[in-house]
Structures are given as structure tokens and as C-alpha cells.
């Protein structure tokens, strides 16, 4: 993953979690659920990319 892609993913995840927390505190649970889904999607994507990079790194070191 290139640096601009990583920064965009990190910033959108941080903003989604921030707005999710703000929505929970104001009692707007539908919007909080939407932001939670966005944060989960970003974190799951980052996990899959990390897993792929480790797999490729392991294959090239053999």
C-alpha cells in the first residue's frame, strides 16, 4: 500500500470513529451505526492488506 493510500485510509478511519462517538453521545444511533460500518470496513481492509503483504513477504524469502 502506498503512503497516500495509507494516509487516506487512516484519516477516514479516524474521522469515522470520531463521528461515530459523537453520534453515540448525542443519541443518534442510526448515524452511529453507519459510521461504525465505515470504520469496520476500513479496519477490515487494512487487516486484509497486512495479511497479504505478510504472505507475499513469506513467499519471497524462501
PDB file of N, H, CA, C and O in Angstrom:
ATOM      1  N   UNK A   1       0.849  -1.161   0.000  1.00  0.00           N
ATOM      2  CA  UNK A   1       0.000   0.000   0.000  1.00  0.00           C
ATOM      3  C   UNK A   1       0.899   1.230   0.000  1.00  0.00           C
ATOM      4  O   UNK A   1       1.827   1.338   0.801  1.00  0.00           O
ATOM      5  N   UNK A   2       0.618   2.126  -0.883  1.00  0.00           N
ATOM      6  H   UNK A   2      -0.136   2.038  -1.534  1.00  0.00           H
ATOM      7  CA  UNK A   2       1.427   3.339  -0.984  1.00  0.00           C
ATOM      8  C   UNK A   2       1.061   4.306   0.135  1.00  0.00           C
ATOM      9  O   UNK A   2      -0.013   4.217   0.731  1.00  0.00           O
ATOM     10  N   UNK A   3       1.963   5.216   0.402  1.00  0.00           N
ATOM     11  H   UNK A   3       2.835   5.289  -0.082  1.00  0.00           H
ATOM     12  CA  UNK A   3       1.788   6.150   1.518  1.00  0.00           C
ATOM     13  C   UNK A   3       0.515   6.995   1.394  1.00  0.00           C
ATOM     14  O   UNK A   3      -0.206   7.119   2.384  1.00  0.00           O
ATOM     15  N   UNK A   4       0.198   7.587   0.226  1.00  0.00           N
ATOM     16  H   UNK A   4       0.784   7.487  -0.579  1.00  0.00           H
ATOM     17  CA  UNK A   4      -1.045   8.367   0.150  1.00  0.00           C
ATOM     18  C   UNK A   4      -2.298   7.525   0.419  1.00  0.00           C
ATOM     19  O   UNK A   4      -3.249   8.003   1.037  1.00  0.00           O
ATOM     20  N   UNK A   5      -2.295   6.281  -0.043  1.00  0.00           N
ATOM     21  H   UNK A   5      -1.522   5.893  -0.545  1.00  0.00           H
ATOM     22  CA  UNK A   5      -3.433   5.402   0.216  1.00  0.00           C
ATOM     23  C   UNK A   5      -3.542   5.088   1.703  1.00  0.00           C
ATOM     24  O   UNK A   5      -4.638   5.081   2.264  1.00  0.00           O
ATOM     25  N   UNK A   6      -2.404   4.831   2.336  1.00  0.00           N
ATOM     26  H   UNK A   6      -1.514   4.837   1.880  1.00  0.00           H
ATOM     27  CA  UNK A   6      -2.393   4.551   3.772  1.00  0.00           C
ATOM     28  C   UNK A   6      -2.891   5.754   4.564  1.00  0.00           C
ATOM     29  O   UNK A   6      -3.701   5.608   5.479  1.00  0.00           O
ATOM     30  N   UNK A   7      -2.408   6.942   4.213  1.00  0.00           N
ATOM     31  H   UNK A   7      -1.750   7.061   3.470  1.00  0.00           H
ATOM     32  CA  UNK A   7      -2.836   8.145   4.932  1.00  0.00           C
ATOM     33  C   UNK A   7      -4.325   8.398   4.758  1.00  0.00           C
ATOM     34  O   UNK A   7      -5.007   8.772   5.712  1.00  0.00           O
ATOM     35  N   UNK A   8      -4.834   8.197   3.547  1.00  0.00           N
ATOM     36  H   UNK A   8      -4.280   7.894   2.772  1.00  0.00           H
ATOM     37  CA  UNK A   8      -6.264   8.385   3.307  1.00  0.00           C
ATOM     38  C   UNK A   8      -7.076   7.393   4.123  1.00  0.00           C
ATOM     39  O   UNK A   8      -8.086   7.763   4.721  1.00  0.00           O
ATOM     40  N   UNK A   9      -6.648   6.139   4.155  1.00  0.00           N
ATOM     41  H   UNK A   9      -5.827   5.838   3.669  1.00  0.00           H
ATOM     42  CA  UNK A   9      -7.344   5.117   4.931  1.00  0.00           C
ATOM     43  C   UNK A   9      -7.304   5.440   6.421  1.00  0.00           C
ATOM     44  O   UNK A   9      -8.310   5.301   7.116  1.00  0.00           O
ATOM     45  N   UNK A  10      -6.149   5.869   6.908  1.00  0.00           N
ATOM     46  H   UNK A  10      -5.332   5.982   6.343  1.00  0.00           H
ATOM     47  CA  UNK A  10      -6.014   6.200   8.328  1.00  0.00           C
ATOM     48  C   UNK A  10      -6.876   7.405   8.705  1.00  0.00           C
ATOM     49  O   UNK A  10      -7.547   7.390   9.737  1.00  0.00           O
ATOM     50  N   UNK A  11      -6.860   8.432   7.885  1.00  0.00           N
ATOM     51  H   UNK A  11      -6.315   8.445   7.047  1.00  0.00           H
ATOM     52  CA  UNK A  11      -7.630   9.644   8.192  1.00  0.00           C
ATOM     53  C   UNK A  11      -9.125   9.372   8.140  1.00  0.00           C
ATOM     54  O   UNK A  11      -9.867   9.841   9.004  1.00  0.00           O
ATOM     55  N   UNK A  12      -9.586   8.615   7.131  1.00  0.00           N
ATOM     56  H   UNK A  12      -8.984   8.234   6.429  1.00  0.00           H
ATOM     57  CA  UNK A  12     -11.022   8.320   7.061  1.00  0.00           C
ATOM     58  C   UNK A  12     -11.469   7.436   8.221  1.00  0.00           C
ATOM     59  O   UNK A  12     -12.587   7.581   8.717  1.00  0.00           O
ATOM     60  N   UNK A  13     -10.602   6.521   8.656  1.00  0.00           N
ATOM     61  H   UNK A  13      -9.695   6.403   8.253  1.00  0.00           H
ATOM     62  CA  UNK A  13     -10.949   5.683   9.802  1.00  0.00           C
ATOM     63  C   UNK A  13     -11.029   6.518  11.077  1.00  0.00           C
ATOM     64  O   UNK A  13     -11.952   6.353  11.875  1.00  0.00           O
ATOM     65  N   UNK A  14     -10.075   7.401  11.263  1.00  0.00           N
ATOM     66  H   UNK A  14      -9.326   7.535  10.615  1.00  0.00           H
ATOM     67  CA  UNK A  14     -10.080   8.271  12.446  1.00  0.00           C
ATOM     68  C   UNK A  14     -11.323   9.157  12.458  1.00  0.00           C
ATOM     69  O   UNK A  14     -11.969   9.306  13.496  1.00  0.00           O
ATOM     70  N   UNK A  15     -11.658   9.740  11.317  1.00  0.00           N
ATOM     71  H   UNK A  15     -11.134   9.619  10.475  1.00  0.00           H
ATOM     72  CA  UNK A  15     -12.846  10.594  11.252  1.00  0.00           C
ATOM     73  C   UNK A  15     -14.129   9.799  11.486  1.00  0.00           C
ATOM     74  O   UNK A  15     -15.042  10.275  12.162  1.00  0.00           O
ATOM     75  N   UNK A  16     -14.199   8.589  10.929  1.00  0.00           N
ATOM     76  H   UNK A  16     -13.458   8.203  10.380  1.00  0.00           H
ATOM     77  CA  UNK A  16     -15.397   7.765  11.120  1.00  0.00           C
ATOM     78  C   UNK A  16     -15.579   7.411  12.589  1.00  0.00           C
ATOM     79  O   UNK A  16     -16.697   7.457  13.102  1.00  0.00           O
ATOM     80  N   UNK A  17     -14.497   7.058  13.267  1.00  0.00           N
ATOM     81  H   UNK A  17     -13.589   7.020  12.849  1.00  0.00           H
ATOM     82  CA  UNK A  17     -14.595   6.721  14.690  1.00  0.00           C
ATOM     83  C   UNK A  17     -14.957   7.959  15.510  1.00  0.00           C
ATOM     84  O   UNK A  17     -15.747   7.866  16.450  1.00  0.00           O
ATOM     85  N   UNK A  18     -14.396   9.098  15.169  1.00  0.00           N
ATOM     86  H   UNK A  18     -13.755   9.173  14.405  1.00  0.00           H
ATOM     87  CA  UNK A  18     -14.714  10.338  15.883  1.00  0.00           C
ATOM     88  C   UNK A  18     -16.199  10.676  15.747  1.00  0.00           C
ATOM     89  O   UNK A  18     -16.871  10.953  16.741  1.00  0.00           O
ATOM     90  N   UNK A  19     -16.704  10.653  14.517  1.00  0.00           N
ATOM     91  H   UNK A  19     -16.158  10.428  13.710  1.00  0.00           H
ATOM     92  CA  UNK A  19     -18.111  10.990  14.308  1.00  0.00           C
ATOM     93  C   UNK A  19     -19.043   9.915  14.866  1.00  0.00           C
ATOM     94  O   UNK A  19     -20.161  10.221  15.281  1.00  0.00           O
ATOM     95  N   UNK A  20     -18.593   8.659  14.878  1.00  0.00           N
ATOM     96  H   UNK A  20     -17.685   8.411  14.541  1.00  0.00           H
ATOM     97  CA  UNK A  20     -19.389   7.602  15.497  1.00  0.00           C
ATOM     98  C   UNK A  20     -19.541   7.878  16.995  1.00  0.00           C
ATOM     99  O   UNK A  20     -20.641   7.775  17.538  1.00  0.00           O
ATOM    100  N   UNK A  21     -18.451   8.225  17.655  1.00  0.00           N
ATOM    101  H   UNK A  21     -17.557   8.309  17.214  1.00  0.00           H
ATOM    102  CA  UNK A  21     -18.511   8.535  19.086  1.00  0.00           C
ATOM    103  C   UNK A  21     -19.387   9.753  19.357  1.00  0.00           C
ATOM    104  O   UNK A  21     -20.157   9.764  20.318  1.00  0.00           O
ATOM    105  N   UNK A  22     -19.273  10.770  18.519  1.00  0.00           N
ATOM    106  H   UNK A  22     -18.648  10.760  17.739  1.00  0.00           H
ATOM    107  CA  UNK A  22     -20.104  11.962  18.691  1.00  0.00           C
ATOM    108  C   UNK A  22     -21.579  11.622  18.500  1.00  0.00           C
ATOM    109  O   UNK A  22     -22.436  12.142  19.215  1.00  0.00           O
ATOM    110  N   UNK A  23     -21.877  10.755  17.540  1.00  0.00           N
ATOM    111  H   UNK A  23     -21.181  10.333  16.959  1.00  0.00           H
ATOM    112  CA  UNK A  23     -23.266  10.364  17.300  1.00  0.00           C
ATOM    113  C   UNK A  23     -23.822   9.543  18.456  1.00  0.00           C
ATOM    114  O   UNK A  23     -24.985   9.698  18.828  1.00  0.00           O
ATOM    115  N   UNK A  24     -22.999   8.676  19.022  1.00  0.00           N
ATOM    116  H   UNK A  24     -22.054   8.550  18.720  1.00  0.00           H
ATOM    117  CA  UNK A  24     -23.453   7.886  20.174  1.00  0.00           C
ATOM    118  C   UNK A  24     -23.757   8.806  21.354  1.00  0.00           C
ATOM    119  O   UNK A  24     -24.760   8.622  22.044  1.00  0.00           O
ATOM    120  N   UNK A  25     -22.901   9.787  21.584  1.00  0.00           N
ATOM    121  H   UNK A  25     -22.087   9.936  21.024  1.00  0.00           H
ATOM    122  CA  UNK A  25     -23.102  10.691  22.719  1.00  0.00           C
ATOM    123  C   UNK A  25     -24.335  11.571  22.548  1.00  0.00           C
ATOM    124  O   UNK A  25     -24.952  11.965  23.538  1.00  0.00           O
ATOM    125  N   UNK A  26     -24.704  11.886  21.304  1.00  0.00           N
ATOM    126  H   UNK A  26     -24.203  11.566  20.500  1.00  0.00           H
ATOM    127  CA  UNK A  26     -25.907  12.690  21.080  1.00  0.00           C
ATOM    128  C   UNK A  26     -27.156  11.834  20.969  1.00  0.00           C
ATOM    129  O   UNK A  26     -28.267  12.364  20.931  1.00  0.00           O
ATOM    130  N   UNK A  27     -26.989  10.511  20.916  1.00  0.00           N
ATOM    131  H   UNK A  27     -26.086  10.081  20.946  1.00  0.00           H
ATOM    132  CA  UNK A  27     -28.137   9.616  20.872  1.00  0.00           C
ATOM    133  C   UNK A  27     -28.636   9.297  19.481  1.00  0.00           C
ATOM    134  O   UNK A  27     -29.714   8.720  19.343  1.00  0.00           O
ATOM    135  N   UNK A  28     -27.906   9.644  18.460  1.00  0.00           N
ATOM    136  H   UNK A  28     -27.030  10.113  18.573  1.00  0.00           H
ATOM    137  CA  UNK A  28     -28.299   9.362  17.076  1.00  0.00           C
ATOM    138  C   UNK A  28     -27.662   8.040  16.647  1.00  0.00           C
ATOM    139  O   UNK A  28     -26.601   8.016  16.024  1.00  0.00           O
ATOM    140  N   UNK A  29     -28.333   6.945  16.995  1.00  0.00           N
ATOM    141  H   UNK A  29     -29.196   6.965  17.502  1.00  0.00           H
ATOM    142  CA  UNK A  29     -27.732   5.626  16.842  1.00  0.00           C
ATOM    143  C   UNK A  29     -27.713   5.136  15.395  1.00  0.00           C
ATOM    144  O   UNK A  29     -26.868   4.310  15.049  1.00  0.00           O
ATOM    145  N   UNK A  30     -28.607   5.612  14.550  1.00  0.00           N
ATOM    146  H   UNK A  30     -29.293   6.283  14.831  1.00  0.00           H
ATOM    147  CA  UNK A  30     -28.577   5.217  13.141  1.00  0.00           C
ATOM    148  C   UNK A  30     -27.319   5.751  12.462  1.00  0.00           C
ATOM    149  O   UNK A  30     -26.627   5.016  11.759  1.00  0.00           O
ATOM    150  N   UNK A  31     -27.029   7.015  12.673  1.00  0.00           N
ATOM    151  H   UNK A  31     -27.591   7.613  13.245  1.00  0.00           H
ATOM    152  CA  UNK A  31     -25.817   7.609  12.104  1.00  0.00           C
ATOM    153  C   UNK A  31     -24.581   6.970  12.719  1.00  0.00           C
ATOM    154  O   UNK A  31     -23.583   6.766  12.027  1.00  0.00           O
ATOM    155  N   UNK A  32     -24.632   6.653  14.002  1.00  0.00           N
ATOM    156  H   UNK A  32     -25.442   6.819  14.564  1.00  0.00           H
ATOM    157  CA  UNK A  32     -23.507   5.980  14.656  1.00  0.00           C
ATOM    158  C   UNK A  32     -23.265   4.616  14.030  1.00  0.00           C
ATOM    159  O   UNK A  32     -22.116   4.209  13.863  1.00  0.00           O
ATOM    160  N   UNK A  33     -24.324   3.909  13.684  1.00  0.00           N
ATOM    161  H   UNK A  33     -25.258   4.239  13.820  1.00  0.00           H
ATOM    162  CA  UNK A  33     -24.182   2.617  13.020  1.00  0.00           C
ATOM    163  C   UNK A  33     -23.559   2.737  11.648  1.00  0.00           C
ATOM    164  O   UNK A  33     -22.759   1.891  11.247  1.00  0.00           O
ATOM    165  N   UNK A  34     -23.918   3.778  10.930  1.00  0.00           N
ATOM    166  H   UNK A  34     -24.567   4.466  11.256  1.00  0.00           H
ATOM    167  CA  UNK A  34     -23.326   4.000   9.604  1.00  0.00           C
ATOM    168  C   UNK A  34     -21.834   4.278   9.737  1.00  0.00           C
ATOM    169  O   UNK A  34     -21.025   3.718   8.996  1.00  0.00           O
ATOM    170  N   UNK A  35     -21.472   5.140  10.677  1.00  0.00           N
ATOM    171  H   UNK A  35     -22.128   5.595  11.278  1.00  0.00           H
ATOM    172  CA  UNK A  35     -20.048   5.425  10.885  1.00  0.00           C
ATOM    173  C   UNK A  35     -19.299   4.205  11.413  1.00  0.00           C
ATOM    174  O   UNK A  35     -18.128   4.012  11.084  1.00  0.00           O
ATOM    175  N   UNK A  36     -19.953   3.386  12.223  1.00  0.00           N
ATOM    176  H   UNK A  36     -20.904   3.543  12.491  1.00  0.00           H
ATOM    177  CA  UNK A  36     -19.315   2.156  12.709  1.00  0.00           C
ATOM    178  C   UNK A  36     -19.046   1.202  11.553  1.00  0.00           C
ATOM    179  O   UNK A  36     -18.002   0.552  11.512  1.00  0.00           O
ATOM    180  N   UNK A  37     -19.985   1.118  10.616  1.00  0.00           N
ATOM    181  H   UNK A  37     -20.833   1.647  10.650  1.00  0.00           H
ATOM    182  CA  UNK A  37     -19.781   0.266   9.442  1.00  0.00           C
ATOM    183  C   UNK A  37     -18.602   0.758   8.612  1.00  0.00           C
ATOM    184  O   UNK A  37     -17.798  -0.049   8.146  1.00  0.00           O
ATOM    185  N   UNK A  38     -18.489   2.066   8.423  1.00  0.00           N
ATOM    186  H   UNK A  38     -19.142   2.721   8.802  1.00  0.00           H
ATOM    187  CA  UNK A  38     -17.369   2.626   7.654  1.00  0.00           C
ATOM    188  C   UNK A  38     -16.047   2.335   8.357  1.00  0.00           C
ATOM    189  O   UNK A  38     -15.071   1.955   7.710  1.00  0.00           O
ATOM    190  N   UNK A  39     -16.012   2.511   9.669  1.00  0.00           N
ATOM    191  H   UNK A  39     -16.805   2.820  10.194  1.00  0.00           H
ATOM    192  CA  UNK A  39     -14.780   2.237  10.421  1.00  0.00           C
ATOM    193  C   UNK A  39     -14.429   0.757  10.353  1.00  0.00           C
ATOM    194  O   UNK A  39     -13.262   0.407  10.173  1.00  0.00           O
ATOM    195  N   UNK A  40     -15.424  -0.117  10.495  1.00  0.00           N
ATOM    196  H   UNK A  40     -16.371   0.167  10.642  1.00  0.00           H
ATOM    197  CA  UNK A  40     -15.172  -1.562  10.411  1.00  0.00           C
ATOM    198  C   UNK A  40     -14.653  -1.945   9.031  1.00  0.00           C
ATOM    199  O   UNK A  40     -13.718  -2.738   8.914  1.00  0.00           O
ATOM    200  N   UNK A  41     -15.254  -1.389   7.996  1.00  0.00           N
ATOM    201  H   UNK A  41     -16.013  -0.746   8.092  1.00  0.00           H
ATOM    202  CA  UNK A  41     -14.821  -1.691   6.626  1.00  0.00           C
ATOM    203  C   UNK A  41     -13.374  -1.263   6.406  1.00  0.00           C
ATOM    204  O   UNK A  41     -12.597  -2.003   5.802  1.00  0.00           O
ATOM    205  N   UNK A  42     -13.007  -0.091   6.883  1.00  0.00           N
ATOM    206  H   UNK A  42     -13.638   0.510   7.373  1.00  0.00           H
ATOM    207  CA  UNK A  42     -11.630   0.380   6.727  1.00  0.00           C
ATOM    208  C   UNK A  42     -10.649  -0.487   7.510  1.00  0.00           C
ATOM    209  O   UNK A  42      -9.582  -0.829   7.001  1.00  0.00           O
ATOM    210  N   UNK A  43     -11.001  -0.841   8.733  1.00  0.00           N
ATOM    211  H   UNK A  43     -11.868  -0.563   9.146  1.00  0.00           H
ATOM    212  CA  UNK A  43     -10.110  -1.671   9.542  1.00  0.00           C
ATOM    213  C   UNK A  43      -9.978  -3.077   8.964  1.00  0.00           C
ATOM    214  O   UNK A  43      -8.894  -3.658   8.998  1.00  0.00           O
ATOM    215  N   UNK A  44     -11.064  -3.626   8.438  1.00  0.00           N
ATOM    216  H   UNK A  44     -11.945  -3.154   8.411  1.00  0.00           H
ATOM    217  CA  UNK A  44     -11.013  -4.952   7.827  1.00  0.00           C
ATOM    218  C   UNK A  44     -10.159  -4.932   6.559  1.00  0.00           C
ATOM    219  O   UNK A  44      -9.405  -5.871   6.303  1.00  0.00           O
ATOM    220  N   UNK A  45     -10.273  -3.877   5.776  1.00  0.00           N
ATOM    221  H   UNK A  45     -10.885  -3.114   5.984  1.00  0.00           H
ATOM    222  CA  UNK A  45      -9.450  -3.740   4.576  1.00  0.00           C
ATOM    223  C   UNK A  45      -7.972  -3.651   4.946  1.00  0.00           C
ATOM    224  O   UNK A  45      -7.132  -4.277   4.300  1.00  0.00           O
ATOM    225  N   UNK A  46      -7.653  -2.883   5.977  1.00  0.00           N
ATOM    226  H   UNK A  46      -8.335  -2.375   6.502  1.00  0.00           H
ATOM    227  CA  UNK A  46      -6.258  -2.769   6.413  1.00  0.00           C
ATOM    228  C   UNK A  46      -5.732  -4.114   6.899  1.00  0.00           C
ATOM    229  O   UNK A  46      -4.571  -4.445   6.658  1.00  0.00           O
ATOM    230  N   UNK A  47      -6.571  -4.895   7.579  1.00  0.00           N
ATOM    231  H   UNK A  47      -7.514  -4.626   7.774  1.00  0.00           H
ATOM    232  CA  UNK A  47      -6.172  -6.228   8.032  1.00  0.00           C
ATOM    233  C   UNK A  47      -5.884  -7.143   6.844  1.00  0.00           C
ATOM    234  O   UNK A  47      -4.895  -7.877   6.849  1.00  0.00           O
ATOM    235  N   UNK A  48      -6.741  -7.100   5.832  1.00  0.00           N
ATOM    236  H   UNK A  48      -7.544  -6.504   5.828  1.00  0.00           H
ATOM    237  CA  UNK A  48      -6.538  -7.957   4.661  1.00  0.00           C
ATOM    238  C   UNK A  48      -5.279  -7.568   3.895  1.00  0.00           C
ATOM    239  O   UNK A  48      -4.562  -8.441   3.407  1.00  0.00           O
ATOM    240  N   UNK A  49      -5.001  -6.279   3.782  1.00  0.00           N
ATOM    241  H   UNK A  49      -5.584  -5.569   4.178  1.00  0.00           H
ATOM    242  CA  UNK A  49      -3.787  -5.826   3.098  1.00  0.00           C
ATOM    243  C   UNK A  49      -2.557  -6.271   3.872  1.00  0.00           C
ATOM    244  O   UNK A  49      -1.587  -6.734   3.272  1.00  0.00           O
ATOM    245  N   UNK A  50      -2.578  -6.141   5.189  1.00  0.00           N
ATOM    246  H   UNK A  50      -3.366  -5.765   5.677  1.00  0.00           H
ATOM    247  CA  UNK A  50      -1.446  -6.574   6.016  1.00  0.00           C
ATOM    248  C   UNK A  50      -1.224  -8.072   5.891  1.00  0.00           C
ATOM    249  O   UNK A  50      -0.085  -8.528   5.783  1.00  0.00           O
ATOM    250  N   UNK A  51      -2.295  -8.830   5.905  1.00  0.00           N
ATOM    251  H   UNK A  51      -3.220  -8.459   5.993  1.00  0.00           H
ATOM    252  CA  UNK A  51      -2.195 -10.283   5.761  1.00  0.00           C
ATOM    253  C   UNK A  51      -1.600 -10.654   4.402  1.00  0.00           C
ATOM    254  O   UNK A  51      -0.772 -11.561   4.318  1.00  0.00           O
ATOM    255  N   UNK A  52      -2.012  -9.967   3.346  1.00  0.00           N
ATOM    256  H   UNK A  52      -2.685  -9.230   3.414  1.00  0.00           H
ATOM    257  CA  UNK A  52      -1.490 -10.221   2.008  1.00  0.00           C
ATOM    258  C   UNK A  52      -0.005  -9.878   1.921  1.00  0.00           C
ATOM    259  O   UNK A  52       0.773 -10.624   1.327  1.00  0.00           O
ATOM    260  N   UNK A  53       0.385  -8.759   2.506  1.00  0.00           N
ATOM    261  H   UNK A  53      -0.247  -8.153   2.989  1.00  0.00           H
ATOM    262  CA  UNK A  53       1.792  -8.349   2.471  1.00  0.00           C
ATOM    263  C   UNK A  53       2.660  -9.358   3.209  1.00  0.00           C
ATOM    264  O   UNK A  53       3.753  -9.691   2.751  1.00  0.00           O
ATOM    265  N   UNK A  54       2.181  -9.846   4.349  1.00  0.00           N
ATOM    266  H   UNK A  54       1.293  -9.575   4.721  1.00  0.00           H
ATOM    267  CA  UNK A  54       2.945 -10.867   5.082  1.00  0.00           C
ATOM    268  C   UNK A  54       3.054 -12.155   4.282  1.00  0.00           C
ATOM    269  O   UNK A  54       4.107 -12.793   4.288  1.00  0.00           O
ATOM    270  N   UNK A  55       1.998 -12.546   3.599  1.00  0.00           N
ATOM    271  H   UNK A  55       1.143 -12.027   3.594  1.00  0.00           H
ATOM    272  CA  UNK A  55       2.019 -13.755   2.784  1.00  0.00           C
ATOM    273  C   UNK A  55       3.006 -13.619   1.634  1.00  0.00           C
ATOM    274  O   UNK A  55       3.777 -14.541   1.369  1.00  0.00           O
ATOM    275  N   UNK A  56       2.992 -12.495   0.958  1.00  0.00           N
ATOM    276  H   UNK A  56       2.366 -11.746   1.174  1.00  0.00           H
ATOM    277  CA  UNK A  56       3.923 -12.263  -0.148  1.00  0.00           C
ATOM    278  C   UNK A  56       5.352 -12.201   0.375  1.00  0.00           C
ATOM    279  O   UNK A  56       6.261 -12.745  -0.252  1.00  0.00           O
ATOM    280  N   UNK A  57       5.562 -11.554   1.502  1.00  0.00           N
ATOM    281  H   UNK A  57       4.824 -11.113   2.012  1.00  0.00           H
ATOM    282  CA  UNK A  57       6.901 -11.483   2.091  1.00  0.00           C
ATOM    283  C   UNK A  57       7.426 -12.844   2.487  1.00  0.00           C
ATOM    284  O   UNK A  57       8.613 -13.131   2.330  1.00  0.00           O
ATOM    285  N   UNK A  58       6.543 -13.681   2.999  1.00  0.00           N
ATOM    286  H   UNK A  58       5.579 -13.448   3.126  1.00  0.00           H
ATOM    287  CA  UNK A  58       6.939 -15.029   3.390  1.00  0.00           C
ATOM    288  C   UNK A  58       7.299 -15.871   2.160  1.00  0.00           C
ATOM    289  O   UNK A  58       8.229 -16.676   2.210  1.00  0.00           O
ATOM    290  N   UNK A  59       6.573 -15.689   1.071  1.00  0.00           N
ATOM    291  H   UNK A  59       5.818 -15.035   1.030  1.00  0.00           H
ATOM    292  CA  UNK A  59       6.826 -16.459  -0.149  1.00  0.00           C
ATOM    293  C   UNK A  59       8.124 -16.035  -0.829  1.00  0.00           C
ATOM    294  O   UNK A  59       8.808 -16.868  -1.424  1.00  0.00           O
ATOM    295  N   UNK A  60       8.469 -14.769  -0.750  1.00  0.00           N
ATOM    296  H   UNK A  60       7.914 -14.092  -0.267  1.00  0.00           H
ATOM    297  CA  UNK A  60       9.678 -14.294  -1.425  1.00  0.00           C
ATOM    298  C   UNK A  60      10.941 -14.597  -0.634  1.00  0.00           C
ATOM    299  O   UNK A  60      12.032 -14.583  -1.202  1.00  0.00           O
ATOM    300  N   UNK A  61      10.824 -14.869   0.662  1.00  0.00           N
ATOM    301  H   UNK A  61       9.937 -14.880   1.124  1.00  0.00           H
ATOM    302  CA  UNK A  61      12.009 -15.161   1.475  1.00  0.00           C
ATOM    303  C   UNK A  61      12.443 -16.614   1.376  1.00  0.00           C
ATOM    304  O   UNK A  61      13.519 -16.961   1.862  1.00  0.00           O
ATOM    305  N   UNK A  62      11.647 -17.465   0.766  1.00  0.00           N
ATOM    306  H   UNK A  62      10.773 -17.183   0.371  1.00  0.00           H
ATOM    307  CA  UNK A  62      12.005 -18.886   0.648  1.00  0.00           C
ATOM    308  C   UNK A  62      13.067 -19.120  -0.378  1.00  0.00           C
ATOM    309  O   UNK A  62      13.476 -20.260  -0.595  1.00  0.00           O
TER     310      UNK A  62
END
